[in-house]
Amino acid sequence: MVLDALTGRPVGVGRDEPPSAQPARAGCVERAPDPTDARAWLIRVAEQGAAASPVAAAVVADVEVE
């Protein structure tokens, strides 16, 4: 079982919220209803997410080296 690092709840159990909800709360992405499909959401990278992207890429590169 995999637990969410922030909430301690099991990941993938139930459908309490969409996967994009946590990054949206953190300000990394913006969620908007899809005007052409009421079931869907449009997810866009927010300014804060774009600023964090190079940092995240550097961390991934470091992990891949190990």
C-alpha positions in Angstrom: 0.0 0.0 0.0 1.3 3.5 -0.9 0.5 6.4 1.4 0.2 10.0 0.5 3.1 11.9 2.1 1.0 14.8 3.1 -2.2 13.2 4.3 -1.0 9.7 5.3 -4.0 8.3 3.4 -3.7 5.4 1.0 -3.2 6.5 -2.6 -5.6 5.2 -5.2 -8.3 4.2 -2.7 -11.6 5.9 -3.3 -12.3 8.9 -5.5 -12.4 11.7 -3.0 -10.6 14.1 -5.3 -9.0 14.1 -8.7 -5.2 13.7 -9.0 -4.8 17.3 -10.0 -6.4 18.6 -6.8 -3.2 18.6 -4.6 -1.0 20.4 -7.2 -3.9 22.9 -7.7 -4.1 23.6 -3.9 -0.3 24.1 -4.0 -0.6 26.7 -6.8 1.3 24.6 -9.3 -1.5 24.0 -11.7 -4.8 25.7 -12.6 -7.9 23.6 -13.1 -10.8 24.9 -15.2 -13.9 23.1 -16.4 -13.7 22.0 -20.1 -16.2 24.0 -22.0 -16.7 21.2 -24.5 -17.0 18.3 -22.1 -18.8 18.7 -18.7 -17.0 15.5 -17.4 -13.5 16.9 -18.0 -11.2 19.5 -16.6 -8.5 21.5 -18.3 -5.2 21.5 -16.4 -2.7 24.3 -17.1 0.7 24.8 -15.5 0.5 27.9 -13.2 3.3 30.4 -12.8 4.4 28.8 -9.6 4.5 25.4 -11.3 6.5 26.7 -14.2 9.0 28.2 -11.7 9.4 24.9 -9.9 9.8 22.9 -13.1 13.6 23.4 -13.5 14.1 22.5 -9.8 12.1 19.4 -10.2 14.0 18.4 -13.3 17.3 18.8 -11.5 16.1 16.6 -8.6 15.0 13.9 -11.1 18.4 14.1 -12.9 20.2 13.7 -9.5 18.1 10.7 -8.7 18.7 9.1 -12.1 22.4 9.4 -11.6 22.2 7.4 -8.3 
